[in-house]
Amino acid sequence: MVQVKARTIQPKEADDEAAWIQKVAAKAVRQAKGTVRQLRMLPADMVNGRARTLSVDGNAYEWIAVFLLDHGHRA
């Protein structure tokens, strides 16, 4: 399960940025767990990049949450 978060404003001081990263990382993990929980309760049909529909039963897989942070740099 992949969760992507992006920093849309100019980064702040290091301590503030570290707190922000921890906050959005925790949110991403909660969202990933919720998605997996939902897929385990009710399988979903998903369409891949080749326009093929795949039925995803959350119980048929082992899941790992991945958090990708798109973070701007200081100018």
Contacts in CASP RR format, 6 or more apart in sequence:
PFRMAT RR
TARGET T0000
AUTHOR 0000-0000-0000
METHOD contacts of the structure
MODEL  1
MVQVKARTIQPKEADDEAAWIQKVAAKAVRQAKGTVRQLRMLPADMVNGR
ARTLSVDGNAYEWIAVFLLDHGHRA
1 32 0 8 1.000
1 35 0 8 1.000
1 36 0 8 1.000
1 63 0 8 1.000
1 64 0 8 1.000
1 65 0 8 1.000
1 66 0 8 1.000
2 32 0 8 1.000
2 66 0 8 1.000
2 68 0 8 1.000
3 28 0 8 1.000
3 29 0 8 1.000
3 31 0 8 1.000
3 32 0 8 1.000
3 65 0 8 1.000
3 66 0 8 1.000
3 67 0 8 1.000
3 68 0 8 1.000
4 68 0 8 1.000
4 69 0 8 1.000
4 70 0 8 1.000
5 24 0 8 1.000
5 25 0 8 1.000
5 27 0 8 1.000
5 28 0 8 1.000
5 67 0 8 1.000
5 68 0 8 1.000
5 69 0 8 1.000
5 70 0 8 1.000
6 69 0 8 1.000
6 70 0 8 1.000
6 71 0 8 1.000
7 20 0 8 1.000
7 69 0 8 1.000
7 70 0 8 1.000
7 71 0 8 1.000
7 72 0 8 1.000
10 74 0 8 1.000
10 75 0 8 1.000
11 17 0 8 1.000
11 71 0 8 1.000
11 72 0 8 1.000
11 73 0 8 1.000
11 74 0 8 1.000
12 20 0 8 1.000
21 69 0 8 1.000
21 71 0 8 1.000
24 69 0 8 1.000
25 67 0 8 1.000
25 69 0 8 1.000
28 65 0 8 1.000
28 67 0 8 1.000
29 65 0 8 1.000
29 67 0 8 1.000
32 63 0 8 1.000
32 65 0 8 1.000
32 66 0 8 1.000
32 67 0 8 1.000
33 65 0 8 1.000
36 58 0 8 1.000
36 63 0 8 1.000
36 65 0 8 1.000
38 44 0 8 1.000
39 56 0 8 1.000
39 57 0 8 1.000
39 58 0 8 1.000
40 58 0 8 1.000
40 59 0 8 1.000
43 55 0 8 1.000
43 56 0 8 1.000
43 57 0 8 1.000
43 58 0 8 1.000
44 55 0 8 1.000
44 56 0 8 1.000
45 53 0 8 1.000
45 54 0 8 1.000
45 55 0 8 1.000
45 56 0 8 1.000
46 53 0 8 1.000
46 54 0 8 1.000
46 55 0 8 1.000
46 56 0 8 1.000
47 53 0 8 1.000
47 54 0 8 1.000
48 54 0 8 1.000
END
